[in-house]
Amino acid sequence: MFAVIYRWRLREGMEDTFADGWHRVTKAIHAQCGSYGSRLHRADDGTWVAYARWPDAATRERCAVPDPDGEALMRAAIEEYFEETRLELVDDLLAEPSA
């Protein structure tokens, strides 16, 4: 398992635009590139953070963004990009709650 953490500072008032773009891009990447999906969070310092999971780094590297309009929405809303963090899974004790 491979994961990437992304972090952004958004332009004021553009949160909904960013979230809409992120949702579109993430759904397209999951459907067309083989990702396991992602979660979007707002951090207590005001930045936005997404955690995306992939089967491996090579699968992610082969993926070109399949929704350029969604990506444009995100870009328009981002004031600052932070360097991504790439993670290789060492141990996994995360338990998802049952619905």
Buried (B, 14 or more C-beta within 10 A) or exposed (E): EBBBBBBBBBBEEBEEBBBBBBBBBBBBBBEEBBBEEBEBEEEEEEBBBBBBBBEEBEBBEEBEBBBEEBBBBBEEBBEEEEEEEEBEEEEEEEEEEEE
